[in-house]
Amino acid sequence: MSSKEATASYVELTTKSYNLCVDAIASANQRALDFTKHAWEISSRPYGATTIEAAIRENFERSNEIVNLSIGELQTNGQKTAELAEKLVAHAAKFQETFQTSLKGFLDVGVENMNHVKDTATAQFEDFTKRMEEMQKAATAAVSSN
C-alpha cells in the first residue's frame, strides 16, 4: 500500500468514524427529546375525575406509564450503545489493519533503500580499493624505475 493509498484509507475511515459518532449523538438527542415529550404528555394530561381516590389511581397509572417509558428508553439506549461500540470496534480493527499494511509498506521501502545504500557503498568501496591499488602499483613502479 502506497502512502497515498494509506492516507486515503485513513481519511475515509476517519470520515466514516466521525459520521458514525455524529449520527449516534443525533439519534441519542432525538430519543432524549422524544422521551421528554412523552413523559411531559403523560404528566400534563388533565385529570378525568375530581375524587381523591380516582386522582390517586390515575397518578399510579401515570407513574406506571412513566416507569414503562423509562424502562423502554433505557433498553433502547443500551442496545444503541452496544451497536455503536460494535461499529467503533470494527472501525478500530480497520484502522489497525490499515496501519499494519502501511507500516509494512514503509518498512519494505526502508529496507529497499538500505539495500540500495549498502550496494552503492560496496560498489564505491570496491572502486576506491581498485584506485588505491592502481596508485600503489604506479608508485611502486615509479620507485622501482628510479
C-alpha positions as a Markdown table, in Angstrom:
| # | Residue | x | y | z |
|---|---|---|---|---|
| 1 | Met | 0.0 | 0.0 | 0.0 |
| 2 | Ser | 1.5 | 3.3 | -1.0 |
| 3 | Ser | 1.5 | 6.3 | 1.3 |
| 4 | Lys | -1.2 | 8.0 | -0.9 |
| 5 | Glu | -3.4 | 4.9 | -0.6 |
| 6 | Ala | -2.8 | 4.7 | 3.2 |
| 7 | Thr | -3.6 | 8.4 | 3.6 |
| 8 | Ala | -6.8 | 8.0 | 1.5 |
| 9 | Ser | -7.7 | 5.0 | 3.6 |
| 10 | Tyr | -7.1 | 6.9 | 6.9 |
| 11 | Val | -9.2 | 9.8 | 5.6 |
| 12 | Glu | -12.0 | 7.5 | 4.6 |
| 13 | Leu | -12.0 | 5.6 | 7.9 |
| 14 | Thr | -11.9 | 8.9 | 9.9 |
| 15 | Thr | -14.8 | 10.3 | 7.9 |
| 16 | Lys | -16.8 | 7.2 | 8.5 |
| 17 | Ser | -16.0 | 7.2 | 12.2 |
| 18 | Tyr | -16.9 | 10.8 | 12.5 |
| 19 | Asn | -20.2 | 10.3 | 10.7 |
| 20 | Leu | -20.9 | 7.3 | 12.9 |
| 21 | Cys | -20.4 | 9.4 | 16.1 |
| 22 | Val | -22.4 | 12.3 | 14.8 |
| 23 | Asp | -25.3 | 10.0 | 13.8 |
| 24 | Ala | -25.1 | 8.3 | 17.2 |
| 25 | Ile | -25.2 | 11.7 | 19.1 |
| 26 | Ala | -28.0 | 13.0 | 16.9 |
| 27 | Ser | -30.0 | 9.7 | 17.5 |
| 28 | Ala | -29.4 | 9.9 | 21.2 |
| 29 | Asn | -30.5 | 13.5 | 21.3 |
| 30 | Gln | -33.7 | 12.7 | 19.3 |
| 31 | Arg | -34.5 | 9.8 | 21.6 |
| 32 | Ala | -34.0 | 12.0 | 24.7 |
| 33 | Leu | -36.3 | 14.7 | 23.2 |
| 34 | Asp | -38.9 | 12.0 | 22.4 |
| 35 | Phe | -38.7 | 10.6 | 25.9 |
| 36 | Thr | -39.1 | 14.0 | 27.5 |
| 37 | Lys | -42.0 | 14.8 | 25.2 |
| 38 | His | -43.8 | 11.6 | 26.1 |
| 39 | Ala | -43.1 | 12.0 | 29.8 |
| 40 | Trp | -44.4 | 15.5 | 29.6 |
| 41 | Glu | -47.5 | 14.4 | 27.8 |
| 42 | Ile | -48.2 | 11.7 | 30.4 |
| 43 | Ser | -47.6 | 14.1 | 33.3 |
| 44 | Ser | -49.6 | 17.1 | 31.9 |
| 45 | Arg | -52.7 | 15.2 | 30.9 |
| 46 | Pro | -55.8 | 16.7 | 32.7 |
| 47 | Tyr | -57.4 | 14.6 | 35.4 |
| 48 | Gly | -60.6 | 13.0 | 34.4 |
| 49 | Ala | -62.1 | 12.6 | 37.8 |
| 50 | Thr | -62.2 | 15.0 | 40.8 |
| 51 | Thr | -62.4 | 12.5 | 43.6 |
| 52 | Ile | -59.3 | 11.8 | 45.6 |
| 53 | Glu | -59.4 | 8.1 | 45.1 |
| 54 | Ala | -59.7 | 8.5 | 41.3 |
| 55 | Ala | -56.8 | 11.0 | 41.3 |
| 56 | Ile | -54.6 | 8.7 | 43.3 |
| 57 | Arg | -55.4 | 5.8 | 41.0 |
| 58 | Glu | -54.7 | 8.0 | 37.9 |
| 59 | Asn | -51.4 | 9.1 | 39.5 |
| 60 | Phe | -50.4 | 5.5 | 39.9 |
| 61 | Glu | -51.3 | 4.8 | 36.3 |
| 62 | Arg | -49.3 | 7.7 | 35.1 |
| 63 | Ser | -46.3 | 6.7 | 37.2 |
| 64 | Asn | -46.6 | 3.2 | 35.8 |
| 65 | Glu | -46.6 | 4.7 | 32.2 |
| 66 | Ile | -43.6 | 6.8 | 33.0 |
| 67 | Val | -41.7 | 3.8 | 34.5 |
| 68 | Asn | -42.5 | 1.7 | 31.5 |
| 69 | Leu | -41.4 | 4.5 | 29.2 |
| 70 | Ser | -38.2 | 4.9 | 31.2 |
| 71 | Ile | -37.5 | 1.1 | 31.0 |
| 72 | Gly | -38.1 | 1.1 | 27.3 |
| 73 | Glu | -35.8 | 4.1 | 26.9 |
| 74 | Leu | -33.0 | 2.5 | 29.0 |
| 75 | Gln | -33.3 | -0.7 | 26.9 |
| 76 | Thr | -33.1 | 1.3 | 23.7 |
| 77 | Asn | -30.1 | 3.3 | 25.0 |
| 78 | Gly | -28.3 | 0.1 | 26.0 |
| 79 | Gln | -29.0 | -1.5 | 22.6 |
| 80 | Lys | -27.9 | 1.6 | 20.7 |
| 81 | Thr | -24.8 | 1.9 | 22.8 |
| 82 | Ala | -23.8 | -1.7 | 22.2 |
| 83 | Glu | -24.4 | -1.3 | 18.4 |
| 84 | Leu | -22.2 | 1.9 | 18.5 |
| 85 | Ala | -19.5 | 0.0 | 20.4 |
| 86 | Glu | -19.5 | -2.8 | 17.9 |
| 87 | Lys | -19.2 | -0.4 | 15.0 |
| 88 | Leu | -16.4 | 1.5 | 16.7 |
| 89 | Val | -14.6 | -1.8 | 17.4 |
| 90 | Ala | -14.9 | -2.7 | 13.7 |
| 91 | His | -13.6 | 0.7 | 12.7 |
| 92 | Ala | -10.7 | 0.3 | 15.1 |
| 93 | Ala | -9.9 | -3.0 | 13.6 |
| 94 | Lys | -9.9 | -1.4 | 10.1 |
| 95 | Phe | -7.6 | 1.3 | 11.4 |
| 96 | Gln | -5.2 | -1.2 | 12.8 |
| 97 | Glu | -5.3 | -3.3 | 9.6 |
| 98 | Thr | -4.6 | -0.1 | 7.5 |
| 99 | Phe | -1.8 | 0.9 | 9.9 |
| 100 | Gln | -0.2 | -2.5 | 9.7 |
| 101 | Thr | -0.4 | -2.6 | 5.9 |
| 102 | Ser | 1.0 | 0.9 | 5.6 |
| 103 | Leu | 3.8 | 0.2 | 8.2 |
| 104 | Lys | 4.7 | -2.9 | 6.3 |
| 105 | Gly | 4.9 | -0.9 | 3.1 |
| 106 | Phe | 7.0 | 1.8 | 4.7 |
| 107 | Leu | 9.4 | -0.8 | 6.2 |
| 108 | Asp | 9.7 | -2.5 | 2.8 |
| 109 | Val | 10.6 | 0.8 | 1.3 |
| 110 | Gly | 13.1 | 1.4 | 4.1 |
| 111 | Val | 14.7 | -2.0 | 3.6 |
| 112 | Glu | 14.9 | -1.4 | -0.1 |
| 113 | Asn | 16.6 | 2.0 | 0.5 |
| 114 | Met | 19.1 | 0.5 | 2.9 |
| 115 | Asn | 19.9 | -2.3 | 0.4 |
| 116 | His | 20.5 | 0.3 | -2.2 |
| 117 | Val | 22.7 | 2.3 | 0.1 |
| 118 | Lys | 24.6 | -0.8 | 1.0 |
| 119 | Asp | 25.1 | -1.8 | -2.6 |
| 120 | Thr | 26.2 | 1.7 | -3.6 |
| 121 | Ala | 28.6 | 1.9 | -0.6 |
| 122 | Thr | 30.0 | -1.6 | -1.5 |
| 123 | Ala | 30.5 | -0.5 | -5.2 |
| 124 | Gln | 32.2 | 2.7 | -4.1 |
| 125 | Phe | 34.4 | 0.9 | -1.7 |
| 126 | Glu | 35.5 | -1.6 | -4.4 |
| 127 | Asp | 36.1 | 1.3 | -6.8 |
| 128 | Phe | 38.1 | 3.1 | -4.2 |
| 129 | Thr | 40.1 | -0.1 | -3.4 |
| 130 | Lys | 40.9 | -0.6 | -7.1 |
| 131 | Arg | 42.1 | 3.0 | -7.5 |
| 132 | Met | 44.2 | 2.7 | -4.4 |
| 133 | Glu | 45.8 | -0.5 | -5.8 |
| 134 | Glu | 46.4 | 1.3 | -9.1 |
| 135 | Met | 48.0 | 4.2 | -7.3 |
| 136 | Gln | 50.1 | 1.9 | -5.2 |
| 137 | Lys | 51.3 | 0.0 | -8.3 |
| 138 | Ala | 52.1 | 3.3 | -10.1 |
| 139 | Ala | 54.0 | 4.5 | -7.0 |
| 140 | Thr | 55.9 | 1.2 | -6.7 |
| 141 | Ala | 56.7 | 1.3 | -10.4 |
| 142 | Ala | 58.0 | 4.8 | -10.1 |
| 143 | Val | 60.2 | 3.9 | -7.1 |
| 144 | Ser | 61.5 | 0.8 | -8.9 |
| 145 | Ser | 62.4 | 2.7 | -12.1 |
| 146 | Asn | 64.5 | 5.3 | -10.1 |
